[in-house]
Amino acid sequence: MTNQMVLFVVNLTINEGSFDQFEAVVKATVDGSRKEPGTLAYEWCLSADRRRCRLIEVYEDADAVLAHLAGPVVRELVPKLLAAASLGGFEVYGDPGPEAARILAGFGADLFAPWRGLNR
């Protein structure tokens, strides 16, 4: 991860009986995120029991994070996603910028600033 890149890890628990609804929204979020130029990765990972899910998102920089947060995936699809699943944790790694940090805090995200490491 470069100093400009920002990574999200979102933990979700799918509501009982809501997998099909959840899956449909996930497909729409992938399609929408694919259109965002600063979105470098947007990967959903599913537990074997199909109840827990992790979303790993990587953004080019703070501008890309803000564009994502202001775009249709977050505005229109996240409410539908949260109707089918509960948020179990949300971590942000990197500097999303002050405005995005405020928005992310509203979602309950924990922000972790770069400290020490190695990138090649």
FIFILUM-221429 format. One record per residue: x, y, z of N, C-alpha, C in turn; residue in one letter. Coordinates in steps of 0.1 Angstrom, whole numbers, plus 5000, padded with zeros to 4 digits. Example, Ala and Ser with C-alpha at 12.3 -4.5 7.8 and 13.67 -1.06 7.14 Angstrom:
# residues 2
{n.x->5132; n.y->4943; n.z->5078; ca.x->5123; ca.y->4955; ca.z->5078; c.x->5132; c.y->4967; c.z->5078; res->a} .
{n.x->5128; n.y->4978; n.z->5071; ca.x->5137; ca.y->4989; ca.z->5071; c.x->5129; c.y->5000; c.z->5079; res->s} .
# end
This chain:
# residues 120
{n.x->5009; n.y->4988; n.z->5000; ca.x->5000; ca.y->5000; ca.z->5000; c.x->5009; c.y->5012; c.z->5000; res->m} .
{n.x->5007; n.y->5021; n.z->4990; ca.x->5015; ca.y->5034; ca.z->4990; c.x->5009; c.y->5043; c.z->5001; res->t} .
{n.x->5016; n.y->5054; n.z->5003; ca.x->5011; ca.y->5064; ca.z->5013; c.x->4999; c.y->5070; c.z->5009; res->n} .
{n.x->4995; n.y->5071; n.z->4996; ca.x->4983; ca.y->5077; ca.z->4992; c.x->4971; c.y->5068; c.z->4992; res->q} .
{n.x->4974; n.y->5055; n.z->4990; ca.x->4963; ca.y->5045; ca.z->4989; c.x->4955; c.y->5044; c.z->5002; res->m} .
{n.x->4943; n.y->5041; n.z->5001; ca.x->4934; ca.y->5039; ca.z->5013; c.x->4927; c.y->5026; c.z->5011; res->v} .
{n.x->4927; n.y->5018; n.z->5022; ca.x->4921; ca.y->5005; ca.z->5022; c.x->4910; c.y->5004; c.z->5032; res->l} .
{n.x->4899; n.y->4998; n.z->5028; ca.x->4887; ca.y->4996; ca.z->5038; c.x->4886; c.y->4981; c.z->5040; res->f} .
{n.x->4883; n.y->4977; n.z->5052; ca.x->4879; ca.y->4963; ca.z->5055; c.x->4866; c.y->4964; c.z->5062; res->v} .
{n.x->4855; n.y->4959; n.z->5056; ca.x->4842; ca.y->4960; ca.z->5062; c.x->4837; c.y->4946; c.z->5065; res->v} .
{n.x->4833; n.y->4944; n.z->5078; ca.x->4828; ca.y->4931; ca.z->5082; c.x->4812; c.y->4931; c.z->5083; res->n} .
{n.x->4806; n.y->4922; n.z->5077; ca.x->4791; ca.y->4921; ca.z->5077; c.x->4786; c.y->4908; c.z->5081; res->l} .
{n.x->4775; n.y->4907; n.z->5088; ca.x->4768; ca.y->4895; ca.z->5090; c.x->4755; c.y->4895; c.z->5083; res->t} .
{n.x->4753; n.y->4885; n.z->5075; ca.x->4741; ca.y->4885; ca.z->5066; c.x->4729; c.y->4881; c.z->5075; res->i} .
{n.x->4718; n.y->4888; n.z->5074; ca.x->4706; ca.y->4885; ca.z->5082; c.x->4700; c.y->4871; c.z->5077; res->n} .
{n.x->4695; n.y->4864; n.z->5087; ca.x->4689; ca.y->4851; ca.z->5084; c.x->4678; c.y->4853; c.z->5073; res->e} .
{n.x->4679; n.y->4844; n.z->5063; ca.x->4669; ca.y->4845; ca.z->5052; c.x->4671; c.y->4856; c.z->5042; res->g} .
{n.x->4682; n.y->4863; n.z->5043; ca.x->4684; ca.y->4875; ca.z->5034; c.x->4695; c.y->4873; c.z->5024; res->s} .
{n.x->4700; n.y->4861; n.z->5023; ca.x->4712; ca.y->4859; ca.z->5014; c.x->4709; c.y->4863; c.z->5000; res->f} .
{n.x->4698; n.y->4859; n.z->4994; ca.x->4695; ca.y->4863; ca.z->4980; c.x->4694; c.y->4878; c.z->4978; res->d} .
{n.x->4688; n.y->4885; n.z->4987; ca.x->4687; ca.y->4899; ca.z->4987; c.x->4701; c.y->4905; c.z->4988; res->q} .
{n.x->4709; n.y->4900; n.z->4998; ca.x->4722; ca.y->4905; ca.z->5000; c.x->4731; c.y->4903; c.z->4987; res->f} .
{n.x->4730; n.y->4891; n.z->4981; ca.x->4738; ca.y->4888; ca.z->4969; c.x->4734; c.y->4897; c.z->4958; res->e} .
{n.x->4722; n.y->4900; n.z->4956; ca.x->4718; ca.y->4909; ca.z->4945; c.x->4723; c.y->4923; c.z->4947; res->a} .
{n.x->4723; n.y->4928; n.z->4959; ca.x->4729; ca.y->4941; ca.z->4962; c.x->4744; c.y->4941; c.z->4960; res->v} .
{n.x->4751; n.y->4930; n.z->4965; ca.x->4765; ca.y->4929; ca.z->4963; c.x->4769; c.y->4930; c.z->4948; res->v} .
{n.x->4762; n.y->4923; n.z->4940; ca.x->4764; ca.y->4923; ca.z->4925; c.x->4763; c.y->4938; c.z->4920; res->k} .
{n.x->4753; n.y->4945; n.z->4925; ca.x->4751; ca.y->4959; ca.z->4920; c.x->4763; c.y->4968; c.z->4925; res->a} .
{n.x->4768; n.y->4965; n.z->4937; ca.x->4779; ca.y->4973; ca.z->4943; c.x->4791; c.y->4971; c.z->4935; res->t} .
{n.x->4794; n.y->4959; n.z->4931; ca.x->4806; ca.y->4955; ca.z->4922; c.x->4804; c.y->4963; c.z->4909; res->v} .
{n.x->4793; n.y->4962; n.z->4903; ca.x->4791; ca.y->4968; ca.z->4890; c.x->4793; c.y->4983; c.z->4891; res->d} .
{n.x->4787; n.y->4989; n.z->4902; ca.x->4789; ca.y->5004; ca.z->4904; c.x->4803; c.y->5008; c.z->4907; res->g} .
{n.x->4810; n.y->5000; n.z->4915; ca.x->4824; ca.y->5003; ca.z->4919; c.x->4833; c.y->5002; c.z->4907; res->s} .
{n.x->4830; n.y->4993; n.z->4898; ca.x->4838; ca.y->4990; ca.z->4886; c.x->4839; c.y->5003; c.z->4877; res->r} .
{n.x->4829; n.y->5011; n.z->4878; ca.x->4828; ca.y->5024; ca.z->4870; c.x->4836; c.y->5035; c.z->4877; res->k} .
{n.x->4840; n.y->5034; n.z->4889; ca.x->4847; ca.y->5044; ca.z->4896; c.x->4862; c.y->5044; c.z->4893; res->e} .
{n.x->4868; n.y->5054; n.z->4886; ca.x->4882; ca.y->5053; ca.z->4882; c.x->4892; c.y->5052; c.z->4893; res->p} .
{n.x->4890; n.y->5057; n.z->4904; ca.x->4900; ca.y->5056; ca.z->4915; c.x->4898; c.y->5043; c.z->4924; res->g} .
{n.x->4889; n.y->5035; n.z->4921; ca.x->4887; ca.y->5022; ca.z->4928; c.x->4896; c.y->5012; c.z->4923; res->t} .
{n.x->4906; n.y->5008; n.z->4930; ca.x->4916; ca.y->4998; ca.z->4926; c.x->4913; c.y->4984; c.z->4928; res->l} .
{n.x->4905; n.y->4982; n.z->4939; ca.x->4901; ca.y->4968; ca.z->4943; c.x->4888; c.y->4969; c.z->4950; res->a} .
{n.x->4879; n.y->4959; n.z->4948; ca.x->4866; ca.y->4959; ca.z->4955; c.x->4863; c.y->4944; c.z->4956; res->y} .
{n.x->4867; n.y->4937; n.z->4966; ca.x->4866; ca.y->4923; ca.z->4967; c.x->4857; c.y->4919; c.z->4979; res->e} .
{n.x->4847; n.y->4910; n.z->4976; ca.x->4838; ca.y->4904; ca.z->4986; c.x->4843; c.y->4890; c.z->4989; res->w} .
{n.x->4844; n.y->4887; n.z->5002; ca.x->4848; ca.y->4874; ca.z->5006; c.x->4837; c.y->4868; c.z->5015; res->c} .
{n.x->4833; n.y->4856; n.z->5013; ca.x->4822; ca.y->4850; ca.z->5020; c.x->4826; c.y->4838; c.z->5028; res->l} .
{n.x->4821; n.y->4837; n.z->5041; ca.x->4824; ca.y->4825; ca.z->5049; c.x->4817; c.y->4812; c.z->5043; res->s} .
{n.x->4822; n.y->4801; n.z->5048; ca.x->4817; ca.y->4788; ca.z->5043; c.x->4802; c.y->4787; c.z->5046; res->a} .
{n.x->4797; n.y->4792; n.z->5057; ca.x->4783; ca.y->4791; ca.z->5061; c.x->4774; c.y->4802; c.z->5055; res->d} .
{n.x->4781; n.y->4810; n.z->5047; ca.x->4773; ca.y->4821; ca.z->5039; c.x->4766; c.y->4831; c.z->5048; res->r} .
{n.x->4771; n.y->4833; n.z->5060; ca.x->4765; ca.y->4842; ca.z->5070; c.x->4774; c.y->4854; c.z->5072; res->r} .
{n.x->4787; n.y->4853; n.z->5071; ca.x->4796; ca.y->4864; ca.z->5073; c.x->4804; c.y->4867; c.z->5060; res->r} .
{n.x->4806; n.y->4880; n.z->5059; ca.x->4812; ca.y->4885; ca.z->5047; c.x->4822; c.y->4896; c.z->5050; res->c} .
{n.x->4832; n.y->4897; n.z->5042; ca.x->4842; ca.y->4907; ca.z->5043; c.x->4843; c.y->4914; c.z->5030; res->r} .
{n.x->4843; n.y->4927; n.z->5030; ca.x->4845; ca.y->4935; ca.z->5018; c.x->4858; c.y->4942; c.z->5020; res->l} .
{n.x->4867; n.y->4941; n.z->5010; ca.x->4880; ca.y->4947; ca.z->5010; c.x->4880; c.y->4957; c.z->4998; res->i} .
{n.x->4882; n.y->4969; n.z->5001; ca.x->4882; ca.y->4980; ca.z->4991; c.x->4896; c.y->4987; c.z->4992; res->e} .
{n.x->4901; n.y->4990; n.z->4980; ca.x->4913; ca.y->4998; ca.z->4979; c.x->4911; c.y->5009; c.z->4969; res->v} .
{n.x->4915; n.y->5021; n.z->4974; ca.x->4913; ca.y->5034; ca.z->4966; c.x->4926; c.y->5040; c.z->4964; res->y} .
{n.x->4927; n.y->5046; n.z->4952; ca.x->4940; ca.y->5052; ca.z->4947; c.x->4945; c.y->5063; c.z->4957; res->e} .
{n.x->4935; n.y->5071; n.z->4962; ca.x->4939; ca.y->5082; ca.z->4971; c.x->4927; c.y->5088; c.z->4978; res->d} .
{n.x->4928; n.y->5098; n.z->4985; ca.x->4917; ca.y->5104; ca.z->4993; c.x->4906; c.y->5109; c.z->4983; res->a} .
{n.x->4910; n.y->5115; n.z->4972; ca.x->4900; ca.y->5119; ca.z->4962; c.x->4891; c.y->5108; c.z->4958; res->d} .
{n.x->4897; n.y->5096; n.z->4955; ca.x->4889; ca.y->5085; ca.z->4951; c.x->4880; c.y->5080; c.z->4962; res->a} .
{n.x->4884; n.y->5081; n.z->4974; ca.x->4876; ca.y->5077; ca.z->4986; c.x->4864; c.y->5086; c.z->4986; res->v} .
{n.x->4866; n.y->5099; n.z->4985; ca.x->4855; ca.y->5109; ca.z->4986; c.x->4845; c.y->5107; c.z->4974; res->l} .
{n.x->4851; n.y->5104; n.z->4962; ca.x->4842; ca.y->5102; ca.z->4951; c.x->4833; c.y->5089; c.z->4953; res->a} .
{n.x->4839; n.y->5079; n.z->4959; ca.x->4831; ca.y->5067; ca.z->4962; c.x->4820; c.y->5070; c.z->4972; res->h} .
{n.x->4824; n.y->5077; n.z->4983; ca.x->4814; ca.y->5080; ca.z->4993; c.x->4803; c.y->5089; c.z->4988; res->l} .
{n.x->4805; n.y->5097; n.z->4979; ca.x->4795; ca.y->5106; ca.z->4973; c.x->4788; c.y->5100; c.z->4962; res->a} .
{n.x->4792; n.y->5088; n.z->4957; ca.x->4786; ca.y->5082; ca.z->4945; c.x->4774; c.y->5073; c.z->4948; res->g} .
{n.x->4769; n.y->5068; n.z->4937; ca.x->4756; ca.y->5060; ca.z->4939; c.x->4758; c.y->5047; c.z->4946; res->p} .
{n.x->4770; n.y->5041; n.z->4947; ca.x->4772; ca.y->5028; ca.z->4954; c.x->4769; c.y->5031; c.z->4969; res->v} .
{n.x->4774; n.y->5041; n.z->4974; ca.x->4772; ca.y->5044; ca.z->4989; c.x->4758; c.y->5050; c.z->4991; res->v} .
{n.x->4755; n.y->5060; n.z->4983; ca.x->4742; ca.y->5067; ca.z->4985; c.x->4730; c.y->5058; c.z->4983; res->r} .
{n.x->4730; n.y->5050; n.z->4972; ca.x->4718; ca.y->5042; ca.z->4969; c.x->4719; c.y->5027; c.z->4973; res->e} .
{n.x->4730; n.y->5021; n.z->4973; ca.x->4731; ca.y->5007; ca.z->4976; c.x->4735; c.y->5003; c.z->4990; res->l} .
{n.x->4743; n.y->5011; n.z->4997; ca.x->4746; ca.y->5008; ca.z->5011; c.x->4734; c.y->5007; c.z->5020; res->v} .
{n.x->4724; n.y->5016; n.z->5019; ca.x->4712; ca.y->5014; ca.z->5027; c.x->4705; c.y->5000; c.z->5024; res->p} .
{n.x->4705; n.y->4996; n.z->5011; ca.x->4699; ca.y->4983; ca.z->5008; c.x->4707; c.y->4972; c.z->5013; res->k} .
{n.x->4720; n.y->4973; n.z->5013; ca.x->4729; ca.y->4963; ca.z->5019; c.x->4727; c.y->4961; c.z->5033; res->l} .
{n.x->4725; n.y->4973; n.z->5040; ca.x->4723; ca.y->4972; ca.z->5055; c.x->4709; c.y->4968; c.z->5059; res->l} .
{n.x->4700; n.y->4967; n.z->5049; ca.x->4687; ca.y->4961; ca.z->5052; c.x->4688; c.y->4946; c.z->5052; res->a} .
{n.x->4699; n.y->4940; n.z->5046; ca.x->4700; ca.y->4926; ca.z->5045; c.x->4712; c.y->4921; c.z->5053; res->a} .
{n.x->4719; n.y->4930; n.z->5060; ca.x->4731; ca.y->4925; ca.z->5068; c.x->4733; c.y->4936; c.z->5078; res->a} .
{n.x->4740; n.y->4931; n.z->5089; ca.x->4744; ca.y->4941; ca.z->5099; c.x->4759; c.y->4943; c.z->5098; res->s} .
{n.x->4763; n.y->4955; n.z->5102; ca.x->4777; ca.y->4959; ca.z->5101; c.x->4784; c.y->4955; c.z->5114; res->l} .
{n.x->4794; n.y->4946; n.z->5113; ca.x->4801; ca.y->4941; ca.z->5125; c.x->4815; c.y->4948; c.z->5127; res->g} .
{n.x->4819; n.y->4956; n.z->5118; ca.x->4832; ca.y->4963; ca.z->5120; c.x->4835; c.y->4970; c.z->5107; res->g} .
{n.x->4842; n.y->4981; n.z->5108; ca.x->4846; ca.y->4988; ca.z->5096; c.x->4859; c.y->4995; c.z->5099; res->f} .
{n.x->4870; n.y->4991; n.z->5092; ca.x->4883; ca.y->4997; ca.z->5094; c.x->4888; c.y->5003; c.z->5082; res->e} .
{n.x->4895; n.y->5015; n.z->5083; ca.x->4900; ca.y->5022; ca.z->5072; c.x->4915; c.y->5024; c.z->5075; res->v} .
{n.x->4923; n.y->5020; n.z->5065; ca.x->4938; ca.y->5021; ca.z->5066; c.x->4943; c.y->5031; c.z->5056; res->y} .
{n.x->4950; n.y->5042; n.z->5061; ca.x->4955; ca.y->5052; ca.z->5052; c.x->4948; c.y->5065; c.z->5055; res->g} .
{n.x->4951; n.y->5076; n.z->5048; ca.x->4945; ca.y->5089; ca.z->5050; c.x->4934; c.y->5092; c.z->5040; res->d} .
{n.x->4922; n.y->5091; n.z->5044; ca.x->4911; ca.y->5093; ca.z->5035; c.x->4908; c.y->5108; c.z->5033; res->p} .
{n.x->4915; n.y->5117; n.z->5040; ca.x->4912; ca.y->5131; ca.z->5040; c.x->4902; c.y->5135; c.z->5050; res->g} .
{n.x->4901; n.y->5148; n.z->5054; ca.x->4893; ca.y->5152; ca.z->5065; c.x->4878; c.y->5150; c.z->5062; res->p} .
{n.x->4873; n.y->5154; n.z->5050; ca.x->4859; ca.y->5153; ca.z->5047; c.x->4854; c.y->5138; c.z->5047; res->e} .
{n.x->4862; n.y->5129; n.z->5041; ca.x->4859; ca.y->5115; ca.z->5040; c.x->4860; c.y->5109; c.z->5054; res->a} .
{n.x->4869; n.y->5114; n.z->5062; ca.x->4871; ca.y->5108; ca.z->5076; c.x->4858; c.y->5112; c.z->5084; res->a} .
{n.x->4853; n.y->5123; n.z->5082; ca.x->4840; ca.y->5127; ca.z->5089; c.x->4829; c.y->5118; c.z->5085; res->r} .
{n.x->4828; n.y->5116; n.z->5072; ca.x->4817; ca.y->5107; ca.z->5067; c.x->4819; c.y->5093; c.z->5072; res->i} .
{n.x->4831; n.y->5088; n.z->5071; ca.x->4834; ca.y->5074; ca.z->5075; c.x->4831; c.y->5072; c.z->5090; res->l} .
{n.x->4834; n.y->5082; n.z->5098; ca.x->4831; ca.y->5082; ca.z->5113; c.x->4816; c.y->5080; c.z->5115; res->a} .
{n.x->4808; n.y->5086; n.z->5106; ca.x->4793; ca.y->5085; ca.z->5107; c.x->4789; c.y->5070; c.z->5105; res->g} .
{n.x->4797; n.y->5062; n.z->5098; ca.x->4794; ca.y->5048; ca.z->5095; c.x->4800; c.y->5040; c.z->5107; res->f} .
{n.x->4807; n.y->5046; n.z->5116; ca.x->4813; ca.y->5039; ca.z->5127; c.x->4827; c.y->5033; c.z->5124; res->g} .
{n.x->4833; n.y->5038; n.z->5113; ca.x->4846; ca.y->5033; ca.z->5109; c.x->4857; c.y->5037; c.z->5119; res->a} .
{n.x->4866; n.y->5028; n.z->5121; ca.x->4879; ca.y->5030; ca.z->5129; c.x->4889; c.y->5034; c.z->5119; res->d} .
{n.x->4896; n.y->5045; n.z->5120; ca.x->4906; ca.y->5050; ca.z->5111; c.x->4920; c.y->5047; c.z->5117; res->l} .
{n.x->4929; n.y->5041; n.z->5108; ca.x->4942; ca.y->5038; ca.z->5112; c.x->4952; c.y->5045; c.z->5102; res->f} .
{n.x->4959; n.y->5055; n.z->5107; ca.x->4969; ca.y->5062; ca.z->5099; c.x->4981; c.y->5054; c.z->5097; res->a} .
{n.x->4988; n.y->5056; n.z->5085; ca.x->5000; ca.y->5049; ca.z->5083; c.x->5010; c.y->5053; c.z->5093; res->p} .
{n.x->5018; n.y->5044; n.z->5098; ca.x->5028; ca.y->5046; ca.z->5108; c.x->5042; c.y->5042; c.z->5104; res->w} .
{n.x->5044; n.y->5029; n.z->5103; ca.x->5057; ca.y->5024; ca.z->5098; c.x->5054; c.y->5013; c.z->5089; res->r} .
{n.x->5063; n.y->5011; n.z->5080; ca.x->5061; ca.y->4999; ca.z->5071; c.x->5071; c.y->5000; c.z->5059; res->g} .
{n.x->5067; n.y->4992; n.z->5049; ca.x->5075; ca.y->4991; ca.z->5037; c.x->5066; c.y->4989; c.z->5025; res->l} .
{n.x->5068; n.y->4997; n.z->5015; ca.x->5061; ca.y->4995; ca.z->5002; c.x->5070; c.y->4994; c.z->4991; res->n} .
{n.x->5068; n.y->4986; n.z->4981; ca.x->5077; ca.y->4985; ca.z->4970; c.x->5068; c.y->4987; c.z->4957; res->r} .
# end
